[in-house]
């Protein structure tokens, strides 16, 4: 009977030990999940800021290209300069 009781106590201790290991693993995984969640949120915020910067640079690039196109269009200054260059070439 004593041997049976001892085996039962050992089984209980093993179960408690396993439960403790399970709880520790559960705690570790919960902490890892919380850390990953925070990291993901931080990365999303960084991505949002990067996307806003990209949009701003794209708008600036578009304005610069429009300015370049505008300056390439013939205007009075360009036409007079071209006529002056043509006259010099004829000489």
PDB file of N, CA, C and O in Angstrom:
ATOM      1  N   UNK A   1       0.817  -1.189   0.000  1.00  0.00           N
ATOM      2  CA  UNK A   1       0.000   0.000   0.000  1.00  0.00           C
ATOM      3  C   UNK A   1       0.867   1.261   0.000  1.00  0.00           C
ATOM      4  O   UNK A   1       0.587   2.225  -0.712  1.00  0.00           O
ATOM      5  N   UNK A   2       1.908   1.229   0.802  1.00  0.00           N
ATOM      6  CA  UNK A   2       2.821   2.359   0.876  1.00  0.00           C
ATOM      7  C   UNK A   2       3.496   2.603  -0.476  1.00  0.00           C
ATOM      8  O   UNK A   2       3.686   3.747  -0.887  1.00  0.00           O
ATOM      9  N   UNK A   3       3.850   1.530  -1.150  1.00  0.00           N
ATOM     10  CA  UNK A   3       4.487   1.630  -2.466  1.00  0.00           C
ATOM     11  C   UNK A   3       3.520   2.255  -3.468  1.00  0.00           C
ATOM     12  O   UNK A   3       3.916   3.088  -4.284  1.00  0.00           O
ATOM     13  N   UNK A   4       2.271   1.859  -3.405  1.00  0.00           N
ATOM     14  CA  UNK A   4       1.245   2.401  -4.281  1.00  0.00           C
ATOM     15  C   UNK A   4       1.054   3.895  -4.021  1.00  0.00           C
ATOM     16  O   UNK A   4       0.909   4.689  -4.951  1.00  0.00           O
ATOM     17  N   UNK A   5       1.058   4.260  -2.737  1.00  0.00           N
ATOM     18  CA  UNK A   5       0.934   5.661  -2.364  1.00  0.00           C
ATOM     19  C   UNK A   5       2.127   6.467  -2.881  1.00  0.00           C
ATOM     20  O   UNK A   5       1.961   7.579  -3.382  1.00  0.00           O
ATOM     21  N   UNK A   6       3.304   5.912  -2.757  1.00  0.00           N
ATOM     22  CA  UNK A   6       4.519   6.580  -3.230  1.00  0.00           C
ATOM     23  C   UNK A   6       4.467   6.774  -4.746  1.00  0.00           C
ATOM     24  O   UNK A   6       4.814   7.845  -5.246  1.00  0.00           O
ATOM     25  N   UNK A   7       4.039   5.755  -5.472  1.00  0.00           N
ATOM     26  CA  UNK A   7       3.915   5.866  -6.931  1.00  0.00           C
ATOM     27  C   UNK A   7       2.895   6.938  -7.300  1.00  0.00           C
ATOM     28  O   UNK A   7       3.097   7.719  -8.230  1.00  0.00           O
ATOM     29  N   UNK A   8       1.790   6.958  -6.545  1.00  0.00           N
ATOM     30  CA  UNK A   8       0.760   7.964  -6.795  1.00  0.00           C
ATOM     31  C   UNK A   8       1.315   9.372  -6.559  1.00  0.00           C
ATOM     32  O   UNK A   8       1.061  10.281  -7.348  1.00  0.00           O
ATOM     33  N   UNK A   9       2.058   9.545  -5.491  1.00  0.00           N
ATOM     34  CA  UNK A   9       2.670  10.845  -5.187  1.00  0.00           C
ATOM     35  C   UNK A   9       3.666  11.250  -6.277  1.00  0.00           C
ATOM     36  O   UNK A   9       3.727  12.417  -6.664  1.00  0.00           O
ATOM     37  N   UNK A  10       4.434  10.296  -6.762  1.00  0.00           N
ATOM     38  CA  UNK A  10       5.385  10.578  -7.844  1.00  0.00           C
ATOM     39  C   UNK A  10       4.650  10.993  -9.117  1.00  0.00           C
ATOM     40  O   UNK A  10       5.070  11.910  -9.823  1.00  0.00           O
ATOM     41  N   UNK A  11       3.544  10.299  -9.397  1.00  0.00           N
ATOM     42  CA  UNK A  11       2.739  10.671 -10.567  1.00  0.00           C
ATOM     43  C   UNK A  11       2.185  12.086 -10.423  1.00  0.00           C
ATOM     44  O   UNK A  11       2.197  12.866 -11.375  1.00  0.00           O
ATOM     45  N   UNK A  12       1.705  12.406  -9.232  1.00  0.00           N
ATOM     46  CA  UNK A  12       1.194  13.756  -8.985  1.00  0.00           C
ATOM     47  C   UNK A  12       2.296  14.793  -9.168  1.00  0.00           C
ATOM     48  O   UNK A  12       2.079  15.839  -9.779  1.00  0.00           O
ATOM     49  N   UNK A  13       3.474  14.500  -8.637  1.00  0.00           N
ATOM     50  CA  UNK A  13       4.604  15.422  -8.787  1.00  0.00           C
ATOM     51  C   UNK A  13       4.979  15.590 -10.256  1.00  0.00           C
ATOM     52  O   UNK A  13       5.244  16.702 -10.713  1.00  0.00           O
ATOM     53  N   UNK A  14       4.999  14.484 -10.989  1.00  0.00           N
ATOM     54  CA  UNK A  14       5.299  14.554 -12.424  1.00  0.00           C
ATOM     55  C   UNK A  14       4.264  15.398 -13.158  1.00  0.00           C
ATOM     56  O   UNK A  14       4.608  16.206 -14.020  1.00  0.00           O
ATOM     57  N   UNK A  15       2.991  15.203 -12.809  1.00  0.00           N
ATOM     58  CA  UNK A  15       1.926  15.980 -13.446  1.00  0.00           C
ATOM     59  C   UNK A  15       2.071  17.460 -13.114  1.00  0.00           C
ATOM     60  O   UNK A  15       1.923  18.318 -13.984  1.00  0.00           O
ATOM     61  N   UNK A  16       2.362  17.751 -11.850  1.00  0.00           N
ATOM     62  CA  UNK A  16       2.558  19.147 -11.454  1.00  0.00           C
ATOM     63  C   UNK A  16       3.764  19.751 -12.167  1.00  0.00           C
ATOM     64  O   UNK A  16       3.733  20.906 -12.593  1.00  0.00           O
ATOM     65  N   UNK A  17       4.822  18.959 -12.292  1.00  0.00           N
ATOM     66  CA  UNK A  17       6.020  19.425 -12.992  1.00  0.00           C
ATOM     67  C   UNK A  17       5.696  19.700 -14.452  1.00  0.00           C
ATOM     68  O   UNK A  17       6.099  20.721 -15.008  1.00  0.00           O
ATOM     69  N   UNK A  18       4.956  18.768 -15.073  1.00  0.00           N
ATOM     70  CA  UNK A  18       4.564  18.962 -16.471  1.00  0.00           C
ATOM     71  C   UNK A  18       3.669  20.187 -16.609  1.00  0.00           C
ATOM     72  O   UNK A  18       3.802  20.960 -17.557  1.00  0.00           O
ATOM     73  N   UNK A  19       2.745  20.360 -15.645  1.00  0.00           N
ATOM     74  CA  UNK A  19       1.861  21.522 -15.676  1.00  0.00           C
ATOM     75  C   UNK A  19       2.677  22.801 -15.531  1.00  0.00           C
ATOM     76  O   UNK A  19       2.401  23.799 -16.198  1.00  0.00           O
ATOM     77  N   UNK A  20       3.686  22.770 -14.655  1.00  0.00           N
ATOM     78  CA  UNK A  20       4.555  23.930 -14.485  1.00  0.00           C
ATOM     79  C   UNK A  20       5.320  24.242 -15.758  1.00  0.00           C
ATOM     80  O   UNK A  20       5.435  25.405 -16.145  1.00  0.00           O
ATOM     81  N   UNK A  21       5.846  23.213 -16.415  1.00  0.00           N
ATOM     82  CA  UNK A  21       6.550  23.409 -17.685  1.00  0.00           C
ATOM     83  C   UNK A  21       5.603  23.970 -18.739  1.00  0.00           C
ATOM     84  O   UNK A  21       5.962  24.855 -19.515  1.00  0.00           O
ATOM     85  N   UNK A  22       4.378  23.431 -18.746  1.00  0.00           N
ATOM     86  CA  UNK A  22       3.372  23.917 -19.685  1.00  0.00           C
ATOM     87  C   UNK A  22       3.081  25.390 -19.435  1.00  0.00           C
ATOM     88  O   UNK A  22       3.025  26.191 -20.368  1.00  0.00           O
ATOM     89  N   UNK A  23       2.895  25.737 -18.152  1.00  0.00           N
ATOM     90  CA  UNK A  23       2.614  27.136 -17.806  1.00  0.00           C
ATOM     91  C   UNK A  23       3.774  28.047 -18.194  1.00  0.00           C
ATOM     92  O   UNK A  23       3.559  29.148 -18.700  1.00  0.00           O
ATOM     93  N   UNK A  24       4.995  27.592 -17.959  1.00  0.00           N
ATOM     94  CA  UNK A  24       6.172  28.384 -18.331  1.00  0.00           C
ATOM     95  C   UNK A  24       6.232  28.585 -19.846  1.00  0.00           C
ATOM     96  O   UNK A  24       6.514  29.684 -20.324  1.00  0.00           O
ATOM     97  N   UNK A  25       5.967  27.521 -20.589  1.00  0.00           N
ATOM     98  CA  UNK A  25       5.982  27.619 -22.053  1.00  0.00           C
ATOM     99  C   UNK A  25       4.871  28.544 -22.534  1.00  0.00           C
ATOM    100  O   UNK A  25       5.070  29.340 -23.452  1.00  0.00           O
ATOM    101  N   UNK A  26       3.715  28.435 -21.917  1.00  0.00           N
ATOM    102  CA  UNK A  26       2.599  29.310 -22.265  1.00  0.00           C
ATOM    103  C   UNK A  26       2.951  30.769 -21.983  1.00  0.00           C
ATOM    104  O   UNK A  26       2.655  31.652 -22.788  1.00  0.00           O
ATOM    105  N   UNK A  27       3.578  31.015 -20.848  1.00  0.00           N
ATOM    106  CA  UNK A  27       4.000  32.372 -20.481  1.00  0.00           C
ATOM    107  C   UNK A  27       5.040  32.891 -21.476  1.00  0.00           C
ATOM    108  O   UNK A  27       4.965  34.039 -21.915  1.00  0.00           O
ATOM    109  N   UNK A  28       6.008  32.045 -21.829  1.00  0.00           N
ATOM    110  CA  UNK A  28       7.050  32.446 -22.778  1.00  0.00           C
ATOM    111  C   UNK A  28       6.443  32.794 -24.137  1.00  0.00           C
ATOM    112  O   UNK A  28       6.808  33.797 -24.752  1.00  0.00           O
ATOM    113  N   UNK A  29       5.515  31.957 -24.597  1.00  0.00           N
ATOM    114  CA  UNK A  29       4.884  32.203 -25.895  1.00  0.00           C
ATOM    115  C   UNK A  29       4.019  33.460 -25.873  1.00  0.00           C
ATOM    116  O   UNK A  29       3.967  34.199 -26.856  1.00  0.00           O
ATOM    117  N   UNK A  30       3.343  33.701 -24.756  1.00  0.00           N
ATOM    118  CA  UNK A  30       2.520  34.910 -24.631  1.00  0.00           C
ATOM    119  C   UNK A  30       3.397  36.159 -24.678  1.00  0.00           C
ATOM    120  O   UNK A  30       3.035  37.151 -25.311  1.00  0.00           O
ATOM    121  N   UNK A  31       4.544  36.111 -24.012  1.00  0.00           N
ATOM    122  CA  UNK A  31       5.465  37.251 -24.041  1.00  0.00           C
ATOM    123  C   UNK A  31       6.023  37.458 -25.445  1.00  0.00           C
ATOM    124  O   UNK A  31       6.152  38.592 -25.906  1.00  0.00           O
ATOM    125  N   UNK A  32       6.350  36.366 -26.118  1.00  0.00           N
ATOM    126  CA  UNK A  32       6.858  36.465 -27.486  1.00  0.00           C
ATOM    127  C   UNK A  32       5.796  37.055 -28.408  1.00  0.00           C
ATOM    128  O   UNK A  32       6.101  37.883 -29.267  1.00  0.00           O
ATOM    129  N   UNK A  33       4.542  36.623 -28.227  1.00  0.00           N
ATOM    130  CA  UNK A  33       3.445  37.158 -29.038  1.00  0.00           C
ATOM    131  C   UNK A  33       3.282  38.660 -28.795  1.00  0.00           C
ATOM    132  O   UNK A  33       3.083  39.422 -29.741  1.00  0.00           O
ATOM    133  N   UNK A  34       3.364  39.084 -27.542  1.00  0.00           N
ATOM    134  CA  UNK A  34       3.238  40.509 -27.217  1.00  0.00           C
ATOM    135  C   UNK A  34       4.376  41.311 -27.847  1.00  0.00           C
ATOM    136  O   UNK A  34       4.146  42.394 -28.385  1.00  0.00           O
ATOM    137  N   UNK A  35       5.595  40.788 -27.783  1.00  0.00           N
ATOM    138  CA  UNK A  35       6.739  41.471 -28.397  1.00  0.00           C
ATOM    139  C   UNK A  35       6.576  41.574 -29.907  1.00  0.00           C
ATOM    140  O   UNK A  35       6.851  42.619 -30.497  1.00  0.00           O
ATOM    141  N   UNK A  36       6.131  40.492 -30.528  1.00  0.00           N
ATOM    142  CA  UNK A  36       5.918  40.513 -31.977  1.00  0.00           C
ATOM    143  C   UNK A  36       4.824  41.501 -32.353  1.00  0.00           C
ATOM    144  O   UNK A  36       4.941  42.202 -33.359  1.00  0.00           O
ATOM    145  N   UNK A  37       3.769  41.563 -31.562  1.00  0.00           N
ATOM    146  CA  UNK A  37       2.674  42.499 -31.816  1.00  0.00           C
ATOM    147  C   UNK A  37       3.181  43.937 -31.773  1.00  0.00           C
ATOM    148  O   UNK A  37       2.862  44.737 -32.653  1.00  0.00           O
ATOM    149  N   UNK A  38       3.971  44.267 -30.750  1.00  0.00           N
ATOM    150  CA  UNK A  38       4.534  45.623 -30.648  1.00  0.00           C
ATOM    151  C   UNK A  38       5.462  45.917 -31.827  1.00  0.00           C
ATOM    152  O   UNK A  38       5.426  47.007 -32.399  1.00  0.00           O
ATOM    153  N   UNK A  39       6.287  44.943 -32.181  1.00  0.00           N
ATOM    154  CA  UNK A  39       7.212  45.130 -33.300  1.00  0.00           C
ATOM    155  C   UNK A  39       6.451  45.367 -34.595  1.00  0.00           C
ATOM    156  O   UNK A  39       6.798  46.255 -35.373  1.00  0.00           O
ATOM    157  N   UNK A  40       5.414  44.573 -34.822  1.00  0.00           N
ATOM    158  CA  UNK A  40       4.606  44.752 -36.034  1.00  0.00           C
ATOM    159  C   UNK A  40       3.970  46.135 -36.073  1.00  0.00           C
ATOM    160  O   UNK A  40       3.967  46.786 -37.119  1.00  0.00           O
ATOM    161  N   UNK A  41       3.437  46.587 -34.955  1.00  0.00           N
ATOM    162  CA  UNK A  41       2.836  47.924 -34.921  1.00  0.00           C
ATOM    163  C   UNK A  41       3.870  49.006 -35.200  1.00  0.00           C
ATOM    164  O   UNK A  41       3.594  49.962 -35.925  1.00  0.00           O
ATOM    165  N   UNK A  42       5.062  48.855 -34.624  1.00  0.00           N
ATOM    166  CA  UNK A  42       6.127  49.830 -34.884  1.00  0.00           C
ATOM    167  C   UNK A  42       6.507  49.838 -36.359  1.00  0.00           C
ATOM    168  O   UNK A  42       6.691  50.900 -36.954  1.00  0.00           O
ATOM    169  N   UNK A  43       6.624  48.650 -36.945  1.00  0.00           N
ATOM    170  CA  UNK A  43       6.982  48.562 -38.362  1.00  0.00           C
ATOM    171  C   UNK A  43       5.898  49.156 -39.251  1.00  0.00           C
ATOM    172  O   UNK A  43       6.198  49.793 -40.261  1.00  0.00           O
ATOM    173  N   UNK A  44       4.645  48.949 -38.879  1.00  0.00           N
ATOM    174  CA  UNK A  44       3.545  49.532 -39.652  1.00  0.00           C
ATOM    175  C   UNK A  44       3.609  51.054 -39.610  1.00  0.00           C
ATOM    176  O   UNK A  44       3.382  51.715 -40.624  1.00  0.00           O
ATOM    177  N   UNK A  45       3.918  51.612 -38.442  1.00  0.00           N
ATOM    178  CA  UNK A  45       4.053  53.066 -38.320  1.00  0.00           C
ATOM    179  C   UNK A  45       5.221  53.573 -39.166  1.00  0.00           C
ATOM    180  O   UNK A  45       5.113  54.598 -39.838  1.00  0.00           O
ATOM    181  N   UNK A  46       6.338  52.842 -39.124  1.00  0.00           N
ATOM    182  CA  UNK A  46       7.492  53.230 -39.942  1.00  0.00           C
ATOM    183  C   UNK A  46       7.145  53.165 -41.422  1.00  0.00           C
ATOM    184  O   UNK A  46       7.508  54.058 -42.189  1.00  0.00           O
ATOM    185  N   UNK A  47       6.437  52.103 -41.828  1.00  0.00           N
ATOM    186  CA  UNK A  47       6.046  51.960 -43.225  1.00  0.00           C
ATOM    187  C   UNK A  47       5.132  53.110 -43.638  1.00  0.00           C
ATOM    188  O   UNK A  47       5.246  53.637 -44.744  1.00  0.00           O
ATOM    189  N   UNK A  48       4.224  53.494 -42.739  1.00  0.00           N
ATOM    190  CA  UNK A  48       3.321  54.612 -43.026  1.00  0.00           C
ATOM    191  C   UNK A  48       4.122  55.893 -43.262  1.00  0.00           C
ATOM    192  O   UNK A  48       3.847  56.642 -44.199  1.00  0.00           O
ATOM    193  N   UNK A  49       5.109  56.134 -42.408  1.00  0.00           N
ATOM    194  CA  UNK A  49       5.945  57.332 -42.555  1.00  0.00           C
ATOM    195  C   UNK A  49       6.750  57.275 -43.855  1.00  0.00           C
ATOM    196  O   UNK A  49       6.888  58.284 -44.547  1.00  0.00           O
ATOM    197  N   UNK A  50       7.275  56.100 -44.183  1.00  0.00           N
ATOM    198  CA  UNK A  50       8.041  55.944 -45.428  1.00  0.00           C
ATOM    199  C   UNK A  50       7.142  56.178 -46.630  1.00  0.00           C
ATOM    200  O   UNK A  50       7.537  56.861 -47.575  1.00  0.00           O
ATOM    201  N   UNK A  51       5.934  55.616 -46.606  1.00  0.00           N
ATOM    202  CA  UNK A  51       5.004  55.803 -47.723  1.00  0.00           C
ATOM    203  C   UNK A  51       4.630  57.269 -47.896  1.00  0.00           C
ATOM    204  O   UNK A  51       4.489  57.748 -49.021  1.00  0.00           O
ATOM    205  N   UNK A  52       4.467  57.986 -46.778  1.00  0.00           N
ATOM    206  CA  UNK A  52       4.176  59.416 -46.856  1.00  0.00           C
ATOM    207  C   UNK A  52       5.358  60.168 -47.466  1.00  0.00           C
ATOM    208  O   UNK A  52       5.162  61.079 -48.270  1.00  0.00           O
ATOM    209  N   UNK A  53       6.566  59.799 -47.094  1.00  0.00           N
ATOM    210  CA  UNK A  53       7.759  60.436 -47.668  1.00  0.00           C
ATOM    211  C   UNK A  53       7.850  60.155 -49.160  1.00  0.00           C
ATOM    212  O   UNK A  53       8.157  61.050 -49.947  1.00  0.00           O
ATOM    213  N   UNK A  54       7.584  58.916 -49.545  1.00  0.00           N
ATOM    214  CA  UNK A  54       7.624  58.551 -50.964  1.00  0.00           C
ATOM    215  C   UNK A  54       6.612  59.384 -51.736  1.00  0.00           C
ATOM    216  O   UNK A  54       6.920  59.903 -52.809  1.00  0.00           O
ATOM    217  N   UNK A  55       5.408  59.514 -51.192  1.00  0.00           N
ATOM    218  CA  UNK A  55       4.364  60.296 -51.865  1.00  0.00           C
ATOM    219  C   UNK A  55       4.810  61.751 -52.022  1.00  0.00           C
ATOM    220  O   UNK A  55       4.606  62.358 -53.073  1.00  0.00           O
ATOM    221  N   UNK A  56       5.413  62.297 -50.982  1.00  0.00           N
ATOM    222  CA  UNK A  56       5.891  63.676 -51.034  1.00  0.00           C
ATOM    223  C   UNK A  56       6.971  63.842 -52.106  1.00  0.00           C
ATOM    224  O   UNK A  56       6.937  64.797 -52.883  1.00  0.00           O
ATOM    225  N   UNK A  57       7.931  62.910 -52.147  1.00  0.00           N
ATOM    226  CA  UNK A  57       8.987  62.979 -53.154  1.00  0.00           C
ATOM    227  C   UNK A  57       8.425  62.815 -54.563  1.00  0.00           C
ATOM    228  O   UNK A  57       8.883  63.475 -55.496  1.00  0.00           O
ATOM    229  N   UNK A  58       7.433  61.937 -54.720  1.00  0.00           N
ATOM    230  CA  UNK A  58       6.814  61.764 -56.039  1.00  0.00           C
ATOM    231  C   UNK A  58       6.138  63.051 -56.493  1.00  0.00           C
ATOM    232  O   UNK A  58       6.223  63.421 -57.664  1.00  0.00           O
ATOM    233  N   UNK A  59       5.461  63.739 -55.561  1.00  0.00           N
ATOM    234  CA  UNK A  59       4.811  65.008 -55.900  1.00  0.00           C
ATOM    235  C   UNK A  59       5.850  66.064 -56.270  1.00  0.00           C
ATOM    236  O   UNK A  59       5.656  66.820 -57.222  1.00  0.00           O
ATOM    237  N   UNK A  60       6.949  66.117 -55.522  1.00  0.00           N
ATOM    238  CA  UNK A  60       8.015  67.071 -55.846  1.00  0.00           C
ATOM    239  C   UNK A  60       8.606  66.764 -57.216  1.00  0.00           C
ATOM    240  O   UNK A  60       8.849  67.673 -58.010  1.00  0.00           O
ATOM    241  N   UNK A  61       8.836  65.486 -57.491  1.00  0.00           N
ATOM    242  CA  UNK A  61       9.380  65.071 -58.783  1.00  0.00           C
ATOM    243  C   UNK A  61       8.435  65.479 -59.907  1.00  0.00           C
ATOM    244  O   UNK A  61       8.874  65.981 -60.942  1.00  0.00           O
ATOM    245  N   UNK A  62       7.150  65.265 -59.706  1.00  0.00           N
ATOM    246  CA  UNK A  62       6.155  65.626 -60.719  1.00  0.00           C
ATOM    247  C   UNK A  62       6.182  67.131 -60.989  1.00  0.00           C
ATOM    248  O   UNK A  62       6.125  67.559 -62.142  1.00  0.00           O
ATOM    249  N   UNK A  63       6.270  67.943 -59.913  1.00  0.00           N
ATOM    250  CA  UNK A  63       6.325  69.402 -60.096  1.00  0.00           C
ATOM    251  C   UNK A  63       7.586  69.816 -60.856  1.00  0.00           C
ATOM    252  O   UNK A  63       7.528  70.669 -61.742  1.00  0.00           O
ATOM    253  N   UNK A  64       8.713  69.216 -60.512  1.00  0.00           N
ATOM    254  CA  UNK A  64       9.969  69.546 -61.197  1.00  0.00           C
ATOM    255  C   UNK A  64       9.877  69.179 -62.673  1.00  0.00           C
ATOM    256  O   UNK A  64      10.310  69.949 -63.531  1.00  0.00           O
ATOM    257  N   UNK A  65       9.318  68.016 -62.975  1.00  0.00           N
ATOM    258  CA  UNK A  65       9.177  67.595 -64.372  1.00  0.00           C
ATOM    259  C   UNK A  65       8.232  68.527 -65.127  1.00  0.00           C
ATOM    260  O   UNK A  65       8.462  68.823 -66.300  1.00  0.00           O
ATOM    261  N   UNK A  66       7.171  68.991 -64.464  1.00  0.00           N
ATOM    262  CA  UNK A  66       6.267  69.953 -65.096  1.00  0.00           C
ATOM    263  C   UNK A  66       6.996  71.265 -65.368  1.00  0.00           C
ATOM    264  O   UNK A  66       6.814  71.874 -66.423  1.00  0.00           O
ATOM    265  N   UNK A  67       7.817  71.698 -64.420  1.00  0.00           N
ATOM    266  CA  UNK A  67       8.601  72.921 -64.630  1.00  0.00           C
ATOM    267  C   UNK A  67       9.563  72.757 -65.802  1.00  0.00           C
ATOM    268  O   UNK A  67       9.730  73.673 -66.607  1.00  0.00           O
ATOM    269  N   UNK A  68      10.186  71.600 -65.895  1.00  0.00           N
ATOM    270  CA  UNK A  68      11.100  71.334 -67.015  1.00  0.00           C
ATOM    271  C   UNK A  68      10.341  71.375 -68.330  1.00  0.00           C
ATOM    272  O   UNK A  68      10.796  71.990 -69.294  1.00  0.00           O
ATOM    273  N   UNK A  69       9.180  70.720 -68.374  1.00  0.00           N
ATOM    274  CA  UNK A  69       8.367  70.734 -69.595  1.00  0.00           C
ATOM    275  C   UNK A  69       7.951  72.154 -69.950  1.00  0.00           C
ATOM    276  O   UNK A  69       7.955  72.527 -71.123  1.00  0.00           O
ATOM    277  N   UNK A  70       7.589  72.951 -68.941  1.00  0.00           N
ATOM    278  CA  UNK A  70       7.191  74.331 -69.194  1.00  0.00           C
ATOM    279  C   UNK A  70       8.351  75.122 -69.787  1.00  0.00           C
ATOM    280  O   UNK A  70       8.168  75.895 -70.728  1.00  0.00           O
ATOM    281  N   UNK A  71       9.541  74.926 -69.233  1.00  0.00           N
ATOM    282  CA  UNK A  71      10.699  75.667 -69.734  1.00  0.00           C
ATOM    283  C   UNK A  71      11.105  75.222 -71.133  1.00  0.00           C
ATOM    284  O   UNK A  71      11.728  75.991 -71.864  1.00  0.00           O
ATOM    285  N   UNK A  72      10.768  74.009 -71.514  1.00  0.00           N
ATOM    286  CA  UNK A  72      11.094  73.521 -72.853  1.00  0.00           C
ATOM    287  C   UNK A  72      10.148  74.075 -73.913  1.00  0.00           C
ATOM    288  O   UNK A  72      10.476  74.072 -75.099  1.00  0.00           O
ATOM    289  N   UNK A  73       8.976  74.552 -73.492  1.00  0.00           N
ATOM    290  CA  UNK A  73       8.016  75.087 -74.458  1.00  0.00           C
ATOM    291  C   UNK A  73       8.549  76.407 -75.011  1.00  0.00           C
ATOM    292  O   UNK A  73       9.160  77.202 -74.298  1.00  0.00           O
ATOM    293  N   UNK A  74       8.299  76.615 -76.312  1.00  0.00           N
ATOM    294  CA  UNK A  74       8.765  77.875 -76.898  1.00  0.00           C
ATOM    295  C   UNK A  74       8.061  79.061 -76.241  1.00  0.00           C
ATOM    296  O   UNK A  74       6.854  79.038 -76.000  1.00  0.00           O
ATOM    297  N   UNK A  75       8.842  80.082 -75.964  1.00  0.00           N
ATOM    298  CA  UNK A  75       8.259  81.329 -75.470  1.00  0.00           C
ATOM    299  C   UNK A  75       8.994  82.469 -76.153  1.00  0.00           C
ATOM    300  O   UNK A  75       9.926  82.243 -76.925  1.00  0.00           O
ATOM    301  N   UNK A  76       8.584  83.660 -75.877  1.00  0.00           N
ATOM    302  CA  UNK A  76       9.156  84.818 -76.556  1.00  0.00           C
ATOM    303  C   UNK A  76      10.665  84.884 -76.365  1.00  0.00           C
ATOM    304  O   UNK A  76      11.392  85.177 -77.314  1.00  0.00           O
ATOM    305  N   UNK A  77      11.143  84.621 -75.176  1.00  0.00           N
ATOM    306  CA  UNK A  77      12.574  84.668 -74.917  1.00  0.00           C
ATOM    307  C   UNK A  77      13.300  83.612 -75.744  1.00  0.00           C
ATOM    308  O   UNK A  77      14.322  83.903 -76.365  1.00  0.00           O
ATOM    309  N   UNK A  78      12.777  82.388 -75.755  1.00  0.00           N
ATOM    310  CA  UNK A  78      13.409  81.311 -76.511  1.00  0.00           C
ATOM    311  C   UNK A  78      13.396  81.598 -78.005  1.00  0.00           C
ATOM    312  O   UNK A  78      14.374  81.329 -78.702  1.00  0.00           O
ATOM    313  N   UNK A  79      12.278  82.148 -78.500  1.00  0.00           N
ATOM    314  CA  UNK A  79      12.170  82.407 -79.940  1.00  0.00           C
ATOM    315  C   UNK A  79      13.159  83.481 -80.370  1.00  0.00           C
ATOM    316  O   UNK A  79      13.820  83.334 -81.398  1.00  0.00           O
ATOM    317  N   UNK A  80      13.269  84.555 -79.601  1.00  0.00           N
ATOM    318  CA  UNK A  80      14.209  85.618 -79.961  1.00  0.00           C
ATOM    319  C   UNK A  80      15.636  85.113 -79.893  1.00  0.00           C
ATOM    320  O   UNK A  80      16.464  85.461 -80.735  1.00  0.00           O
ATOM    321  N   UNK A  81      15.925  84.303 -78.904  1.00  0.00           N
ATOM    322  CA  UNK A  81      17.268  83.762 -78.773  1.00  0.00           C
ATOM    323  C   UNK A  81      17.566  82.853 -79.958  1.00  0.00           C
ATOM    324  O   UNK A  81      18.670  82.887 -80.501  1.00  0.00           O
ATOM    325  N   UNK A  82      16.599  82.044 -80.363  1.00  0.00           N
ATOM    326  CA  UNK A  82      16.796  81.147 -81.498  1.00  0.00           C
ATOM    327  C   UNK A  82      17.023  81.942 -82.771  1.00  0.00           C
ATOM    328  O   UNK A  82      17.876  81.576 -83.580  1.00  0.00           O
ATOM    329  N   UNK A  83      16.269  83.035 -82.970  1.00  0.00           N
ATOM    330  CA  UNK A  83      16.439  83.861 -84.170  1.00  0.00           C
ATOM    331  C   UNK A  83      17.827  84.489 -84.176  1.00  0.00           C
ATOM    332  O   UNK A  83      18.469  84.573 -85.222  1.00  0.00           O
ATOM    333  N   UNK A  84      18.283  84.924 -83.025  1.00  0.00           N
ATOM    334  CA  UNK A  84      19.612  85.511 -82.922  1.00  0.00           C
ATOM    335  C   UNK A  84      20.680  84.486 -83.242  1.00  0.00           C
ATOM    336  O   UNK A  84      21.672  84.811 -83.895  1.00  0.00           O
ATOM    337  N   UNK A  85      20.498  83.264 -82.799  1.00  0.00           N
ATOM    338  CA  UNK A  85      21.464  82.205 -83.087  1.00  0.00           C
ATOM    339  C   UNK A  85      21.463  81.872 -84.571  1.00  0.00           C
ATOM    340  O   UNK A  85      22.515  81.602 -85.149  1.00  0.00           O
ATOM    341  N   UNK A  86      20.264  81.891 -85.200  1.00  0.00           N
ATOM    342  CA  UNK A  86      20.176  81.598 -86.636  1.00  0.00           C
ATOM    343  C   UNK A  86      20.901  82.675 -87.436  1.00  0.00           C
ATOM    344  O   UNK A  86      21.592  82.365 -88.407  1.00  0.00           O
ATOM    345  N   UNK A  87      20.749  83.944 -87.036  1.00  0.00           N
ATOM    346  CA  UNK A  87      21.414  85.036 -87.746  1.00  0.00           C
ATOM    347  C   UNK A  87      22.927  84.900 -87.626  1.00  0.00           C
ATOM    348  O   UNK A  87      23.646  85.140 -88.596  1.00  0.00           O
ATOM    349  N   UNK A  88      23.413  84.524 -86.465  1.00  0.00           N
ATOM    350  CA  UNK A  88      24.847  84.353 -86.282  1.00  0.00           C
ATOM    351  C   UNK A  88      25.362  83.209 -87.141  1.00  0.00           C
ATOM    352  O   UNK A  88      26.469  83.283 -87.674  1.00  0.00           O
ATOM    353  N   UNK A  89      24.567  82.150 -87.280  1.00  0.00           N
ATOM    354  CA  UNK A  89      24.977  81.006 -88.087  1.00  0.00           C
ATOM    355  C   UNK A  89      25.023  81.376 -89.570  1.00  0.00           C
ATOM    356  O   UNK A  89      25.842  80.832 -90.310  1.00  0.00           O
ATOM    357  N   UNK A  90      24.149  82.301 -90.021  1.00  0.00           N
ATOM    358  CA  UNK A  90      24.117  82.711 -91.424  1.00  0.00           C
ATOM    359  C   UNK A  90      25.360  83.520 -91.780  1.00  0.00           C
ATOM    360  O   UNK A  90      25.773  83.523 -92.940  1.00  0.00           O
ATOM    361  N   UNK A  91      25.948  84.184 -90.844  1.00  0.00           N
ATOM    362  CA  UNK A  91      27.120  85.028 -91.111  1.00  0.00           C
ATOM    363  C   UNK A  91      28.306  84.230 -91.398  1.00  0.00           C
ATOM    364  O   UNK A  91      29.378  84.783 -91.645  1.00  0.00           O
TER     365      UNK A  91
END
